[in-house]
């Protein structure tokens, strides 16, 4: 039986991502503060060398740690419903064939609809999405240990290779391509000039995968650093049109262009990036407000981390996120550019309806 989060490296990644799906699976203690927390805790992230991992609160308390007053890990299992959901998570992680919704609900003595509602409230994902995340992570771990993609597919619990490829190409990269570091993946690129500076645009067959502001003449070098093993090709007619649309979006902001995108990230990152695209033109939100919008109000720091990993400038408008005070925060391409983008958007008149 394969298990997820069976290594401290995986647990540490869950802590860095503030992964709510791992609440109840393990807890971590911070040696410098003497506090133990849930993986999703929004407290300031500790250094890795100061963190220990435990299976239960009793283990952490026996080691001398006390419960965090922010995430309340000692109360996480206080509700009978939480214990039921914890058991369901364990079943979804550990069983070779994950149980379906009806089976999970029956084991919890709840109706399927009510079980799904409770599960999503506690875990942050539906049972189906949680099972998909577990299986996908198991598969990615298997790719690193196996010299055969096919073996990794079936070891992860997929019943067919088509299902695995469907899950993985959701982010635009096939399992084989991922195993080979995207070697040979076709990416077309175009350089363009906007009123706010030069940009480089990259696109796979699925859609635009990169839009970044660059110094003049440095675009192709940046693209190669992002995709070192990809097969880079000059823009075709479709990408040339899309590049012109992006330049127009910068120079004369309008509500988002309907561009095909190849967005690559974790489930949490993609939720954040979609929420960014939902921010209206000319408006700004705080990190806390964006965290609330995706249903995780205590995950402002994790939201900020996901925003920092956005590689689609303007198209995924991370420049519309500011501090709670309304002041500008950092921006991957410079705070001055962030201010310029916001100024342009605020002065743009929406077309009459």
C-alpha positions in Angstrom: 0.0 0.0 0.0 1.4 3.4 -1.0 1.2 6.2 1.4 1.3 9.9 0.8 3.3 12.3 3.0 5.4 9.4 4.3 8.6 11.4 4.1 9.5 14.5 5.9 10.4 16.3 2.7 6.8 15.9 1.5 5.5 17.0 4.9 7.7 20.1 4.7 6.4 20.9 1.3 2.9 20.7 2.6 3.8 23.1 5.4 5.3 25.5 2.9 2.2 25.3 0.7 -0.1 25.5 3.8 -1.9 22.5 2.4 -5.3 22.1 4.1 -5.6 18.6 2.7 -2.9 17.4 5.1 -4.7 18.8 8.3 -5.3 15.8 10.5 -2.6 13.7 8.7 0.3 15.2 10.6 1.3 18.2 12.7 4.6 20.0 13.1 6.4 21.5 16.0 8.7 24.6 15.9 11.6 24.2 18.2 12.4 27.9 18.5 8.9 28.8 19.8 7.8 25.5 21.4 4.5 25.6 19.4 2.9 22.8 17.3 0.7 23.6 14.4 -1.5 22.2 11.6 0.1 22.1 8.1 -2.1 24.9 6.9 -1.3 27.3 9.8 -0.9 30.9 8.6 1.7 31.7 11.2 5.1 33.0 10.1 7.0 30.1 8.4 9.8 28.6 10.5 13.2 27.5 9.1 13.3 23.8 8.1 16.0 23.0 10.6 13.7 24.2 13.5 10.8 22.0 12.5 9.9 18.4 13.7 7.0 16.4 12.5 4.5 14.3 14.6 1.6 12.0 13.9 -0.6 13.2 16.8 -1.0 16.1 19.2 -0.1 13.7 22.1 3.3 13.0 20.5 4.0 16.7 20.1 2.9 17.6 23.6 5.0 14.7 25.0 8.0 16.2 23.2 7.3 19.5 25.0 5.4 21.5 22.5 2.1 23.4 23.2 -0.8 24.0 20.8 -0.8 27.0 18.5 -3.5 29.5 19.5 -4.0 30.5 15.9 -4.8 27.2 14.1 -5.9 25.3 17.3 -4.4 21.9 16.3 -5.5 20.4 19.7 -9.1 21.2 18.8 -8.9 19.9 15.2 -10.1 16.4 16.3 -12.5 17.6 19.0 -15.5 17.3 16.7 -16.8 13.8 15.9 -17.2 15.0 12.4 -13.6 15.9 12.2 -12.6 12.4 13.3 -14.8 10.9 10.6 -13.3 13.1 8.0 -9.8 12.3 9.2 -10.6 8.6 8.8 -12.0 9.3 5.3 -8.7 11.1 4.4 -6.7 8.2 5.6 -8.8 5.8 3.5 -8.4 8.0 0.4 -4.6 8.1 1.0 -3.9 4.5 1.9 -6.3 2.2 0.0 -5.2 0.9 -3.3 -8.6 1.5 -4.7 -10.0 4.8 -3.2 -13.6 4.4 -2.0 -16.3 6.3 -3.8 -18.5 9.0 -2.3 -21.3 6.7 -1.3 -18.9 4.3 0.5 -17.2 7.2 2.4 -20.6 8.6 3.4 -21.9 5.3 4.5 -18.8 4.7 6.7 -19.4 8.1 8.3 -23.1 7.4 8.7 -24.0 10.5 6.7 -25.9 11.1 3.5 -23.6 11.6 0.4 -24.6 15.2 0.0 -24.0 16.1 3.7 -20.7 14.1 3.8 -19.5 16.0 0.8 -20.4 19.4 2.4 -18.7 18.5 5.7 -15.6 17.1 4.0 -15.1 20.2 1.8 -15.6 22.5 4.8 -13.0 20.7 6.9 -10.5 19.7 4.2 -10.9 22.6 1.7 -11.4 20.2 -1.2 -14.2 17.8 -2.3 -13.6 14.1 -1.7 -13.1 13.7 -5.5 -10.6 16.5 -5.8 -8.8 15.2 -2.7 -8.5 11.7 -4.1 -7.3 13.1 -7.4 -4.6 15.2 -5.6 -3.5 12.1 -3.7 -3.3 10.0 -6.8 -1.5 12.7 -8.8 1.1 13.2 -6.0 1.6 9.5 -5.8 2.2 9.3 -9.5 4.7 12.2 -9.5 6.6 10.6 -6.7 6.6 7.3 -8.7 8.0 9.0 -11.8 11.1 9.9 -9.8 11.6 6.3 -8.7 10.6 4.4 -11.8 12.2 4.2 -15.2 8.8 3.4 -16.7 6.0 5.9 -17.0 3.6 2.9 -17.4 4.6 1.3 -14.2 4.3 4.7 -12.3 0.8 5.1 -13.7 -0.5 1.8 -12.4 1.5 1.9 -9.2 -0.3 5.3 -8.4 -3.7 3.6 -8.7 -4.8 4.7 -12.2 -6.9 2.1 -14.0 -5.7 3.4 -17.4 -2.9 5.5 -18.9 -5.5 7.8 -20.5 -6.8 8.8 -17.1 -3.3 9.6 -15.9 -2.5 11.6 -19.0 -5.8 13.5 -18.6 -5.0 14.5 -15.1 -1.4 15.5 -15.9 -2.0 17.4 -19.2 -4.5 19.5 -17.4 -1.4 21.7 -16.7 -0.1 21.3 -20.2 2.7 18.8 -19.5 2.4 15.1 -20.2 3.8 12.6 -17.8 6.6 11.6 -20.1 7.5 15.3 -20.7 7.5 15.9 -17.0 9.8 12.9 -16.3 12.2 14.2 -19.0 12.2 17.8 -17.6 10.0 19.0 -20.5 12.6 17.9 -23.0 11.4 18.4 -26.6 8.2 20.2 -25.6 7.3 22.6 -28.3 7.1 26.2 -27.2 6.7 29.1 -29.6 7.7 32.6 -28.5 7.3 36.2 -29.5 8.9 39.4 -28.4 6.8 42.6 -28.3 7.0 46.2 -27.1 4.3 47.8 -25.0 4.0 51.4 -23.6 5.3 50.0 -20.3 8.3 48.0 -21.7 9.3 45.0 -23.7 7.6 41.6 -23.1 8.4 38.0 -24.0 5.5 35.6 -24.7 5.7 31.8 -24.7 3.0 29.4 -25.8 2.5 25.6 -26.0 0.0 23.9 -28.3 -2.5 24.4 -25.4 -2.1 28.1 -24.9 0.0 30.9 -23.5 2.4 29.7 -20.8 4.5 32.7 -20.1 4.2 36.5 -20.3 7.0 38.5 -18.7 8.3 42.0 -18.8 12.0 42.0 -19.8 14.9 44.3 -20.6 15.3 44.9 -24.3 16.9 41.9 -26.0 16.8 39.6 -23.0 13.5 37.9 -23.7 14.7 34.8 -25.4 17.4 34.2 -22.8 14.8 34.4 -20.0 12.5 32.0 -21.9 15.4 29.5 -22.2 16.1 29.8 -18.5 12.4 29.0 -17.8 12.2 26.0 -20.2 15.8 24.8 -20.7 14.9 21.5 -22.4 12.0 22.7 -24.5 12.1 23.0 -28.3 11.8 26.7 -28.8 10.4 28.0 -32.1 9.5 31.5 -33.4 5.9 32.7 -33.3 3.4 31.5 -35.8 0.5 33.6 -37.1 -1.8 32.7 -34.1 0.8 33.7 -31.5 1.5 36.9 -33.4 -2.2 37.8 -33.1 -2.2 36.9 -29.4 0.9 38.9 -28.7 -0.8 41.9 -30.3 -3.8 41.3 -28.0 -1.6 41.3 -24.9 0.2 44.5 -25.9 -3.2 46.1 -26.5 -4.3 44.9 -23.0 -1.3 46.6 -21.5 -1.6 49.9 -23.5 -5.4 50.2 -23.4 -6.7 48.0 -20.6 -10.1 46.3 -21.1 -11.8 43.4 -19.4 -9.7 40.3 -19.9 -9.0 39.0 -23.4 -10.3 35.5 -24.1 -6.9 34.0 -24.7 -6.1 30.3 -24.5 -3.9 29.7 -21.4 -1.6 26.9 -20.4 -1.5 27.5 -16.7 0.9 25.2 -14.7 0.7 24.9 -11.0 -0.6 23.1 -8.0 -4.3 22.9 -7.3 -4.0 25.7 -4.7 -1.9 27.9 -7.1 -4.4 27.5 -9.9 -7.3 28.4 -7.5 -5.4 31.6 -6.6 -4.6 32.4 -10.2 -8.2 32.0 -11.2 -9.3 34.3 -8.4 -6.8 36.9 -9.7 -8.5 36.7 -13.1 -11.9 37.4 -11.4 -10.7 40.7 -10.0 -12.5 43.4 -12.0 -10.6 45.9 -14.1 -9.7 49.0 -12.1 -10.1 47.3 -8.7 -7.6 46.0 -6.2 -7.9 43.5 -3.4 -5.7 42.6 -0.4 -4.0 39.3 0.1 -6.5 38.5 2.9 -9.5 39.3 0.7 -8.1 37.0 -2.0 -7.6 34.2 0.5 -11.2 34.7 1.7 -12.4 34.6 -1.9 -10.9 31.1 -2.4 -12.4 29.9 0.9 -9.2 29.9 2.9 -9.2 33.1 4.9 -6.2 32.2 7.0 -4.0 31.4 4.0 -2.9 35.0 3.1 0.8 34.1 3.1 0.2 31.0 1.0 -1.8 33.2 -1.4 1.1 35.6 -1.6 3.5 32.7 -2.4 1.2 31.5 -5.2 1.0 35.0 -6.6 4.8 35.3 -6.6 4.9 32.2 -8.9 2.6 33.7 -11.5 4.4 33.8 -14.9 1.6 35.4 -16.9 2.0 39.1 -16.3 -1.2 41.2 -16.9 -3.0 38.2 -18.4 -3.3 36.8 -14.8 -3.4 40.2 -13.1 -1.5 39.7 -9.9 -0.7 43.5 -10.0 -4.2 44.0 -8.6 -3.3 42.6 -5.2 -2.1 45.1 -2.6 -1.5 45.2 1.2 -4.4 45.4 3.5 -3.6 49.1 4.1 -4.0 49.7 0.4 -0.3 50.3 -0.1 1.6 48.6 -2.9 3.4 45.4 -2.1 6.2 43.8 -4.0 5.8 42.9 -7.7 7.8 40.4 -9.7 8.5 42.9 -12.4 9.0 46.0 -10.1 6.7 48.1 -7.9 6.9 51.1 -10.4 5.6 48.9 -13.1 2.8 47.7 -10.8 1.8 51.3 -10.1 1.8 52.2 -13.8 -0.4 49.2 -14.6 -2.9 50.2 -11.9 -2.9 53.8 -13.0 -3.7 52.9 -16.5 -6.5 50.6 -15.4 -8.0 53.2 -13.1 -8.1 55.9 -15.8 -9.5 53.6 -18.5 -13.1 54.2 -19.2 -15.3 51.1 -19.6 -17.2 51.0 -22.8 -20.9 52.0 -22.5 -23.4 49.2 -22.4 
